[in-house]
Each structure stands twice: as C-alpha cells, then as structure tokens.
Amino acid sequence: MRAKQIMTQDVATIRGAATVAEAVKLLRLKELRALIVEPRNSGDAYGIVTEMDIVSKVVAYGKDPQQVRVYEIMSKPCIVVNPDLDVEYVARLFADTGVWRAPVIQGELLGIISVTDILTKSDFVQKPKLTFLRKELLKAISNARSISANYGVDSKRAVEAWDLVDELEAEAGFYGAPTPEKSAREIFSEQRETVAIS
C-alpha cells in the first residue's frame, strides 16, 4: 500500500503568525491532533504544529496561548511524505525520525499521514512485506533464468534481470529474511559451470 491510499485528506492549515490559542481552537473544532503550517511564499517550507508541541512548550511552562505564536513552537521544515511512498517506508521514516505524523506533499499539500493511519488503514497484517518480497524474488529468479537462457548470460537484459534479483534479496534481508550462504546469482553461475563441465 502507498501513503496516498491511507492518508487523511481532511487537513487543516494555519499561519505561523497565528496564536497558539487560535491553533487550539482549530484543533478542537476539527477534532485533529496536528495542523500544517502554511509556507509564507513559494520558496518556503511547510511546518507542523502538534498537540504535543502545544502541551510540552506552552501548557507545561504556564505560557499564555494568546501571546505565543505558532511559529515559536512548530517544527519547520517538517518531515514530508511522497504520496507514492510504500507504507513500510513511511513507517521506517517515522521510526528513524521519531515523528508520529507528516504531511503528504507532491507539489501541493494532499493530506496527512500518521502512525494511527498505518495501524488502522494499511494492510500490513494481511500482506506482510517479507511475504510479498519472497514471492517477487521467486518470480524475479525465474525471469532471470529464462532471460539468461534466451539471450545469453552476458546480455544486457540478463544482467539487469539478475541485478533485480540481487536488489530483492537485499531488501528481503533487510526485512528479516535469513541471509543465504550464496546468492541466487551465484547458485545459477555454479549450476551453469556444472552443466558445462559434464
């Protein structure tokens, strides 16, 4: 699944110059946990202000939300997600950066994606990435063998097909597949040599 399939499209934006009190009012009205801060101009970046920003930077210090501006507590530039990014990569991005939500942007603001969206809307329980990768790897190996037989092992098409196999093996290893002693490409080469000798 991709980010655009599970993102929330109902996104509220706010100006950086708005007060935190205005941000809280908007969060309550829309029943949201974050607001996207609008860029000031075309070359500016998007920002984000979350309920945690408000609680930890304003409420916790007894500051007056009527006096504190959004730009004082927001994150900018914020982590952004491409709508075509696979959910597994969004989850990894969140894990690596410690963020819980991010705007989905491709030229313009399309939506927002959060850890809640990943847990409640994605199909990672029904379709684990590793299971998918194993199936794709088997198909890629079969395809690479077929291309090698039809076009020759040194042909550009065969090399590209085996490169794909290598990439899929590496990605499967990243997701926890046991690392084999020899790659599929090495096994294929050894089998060819055995046939050539006999």
C-alpha positions, 0 to 999 in steps of 0.5 A, a space after each residue: 500500500 502507498 501513503 496516498 491510499 491511507 492518508 487523511 485528506 481532511 487537513 487543516 492549515 494555519 499561519 505561523 503568525 497565528 496564536 497558539 490559542 487560535 491553533 487550539 481552537 482549530 484543533 478542537 473544532 476539527 477534532 485533529 491532533 496536528 495542523 500544517 503550517 502554511 509556507 509564507 511564499 513559494 520558496 518556503 517550507 511547510 511546518 507542523 504544529 502538534 498537540 504535543 508541541 502545544 502541551 510540552 512548550 506552552 501548557 507545561 511552562 504556564 505560557 499564555 496561548 494568546 501571546 505565543 505564536 505558532 511559529 515559536 513552537 512548530 517544527 519547520 521544515 517538517 518531515 514530508 511524505 511522497 504520496 507514492 511512498 510504500 507504507 513500510 517506508 513511511 513507517 521506517 521514516 517515522 521510526 528513524 525520525 521519531 515523528 508520529 505524523 507528516 504531511 503528504 506533499 507532491 507539489 501541493 499539500 494532499 493530506 496527512 499521514 500518521 502512525 494511527 493511519 498505518 495501524 488502522 488503514 494499511 494492510 500490513 497484517 494481511 500482506 506482510 512485506 517479507 511475504 510479498 518480497 519472497 514471492 517477487 524474488 521467486 518470480 524475479 529468479 525465474 525471469 532471470 533464468 529464462 532471460 539468461 537462457 534466451 539471450 545469453 548470460 552476458 546480455 544486457 537484459 540478463 544482467 539487469 534481470 539478475 541485478 533485480 534479483 540481487 536488489 530483492 534479496 537485499 531488501 528481503 534481508 533487510 526485512 528479516 529474511 535469513 541471509 543465504 550462504 550464496 546468492 541466487 546469482 551465484 547458485 545459477 553461475 555454479 549450476 551453469 559451470 556444472 552443466 558445462 563441465 559434464 
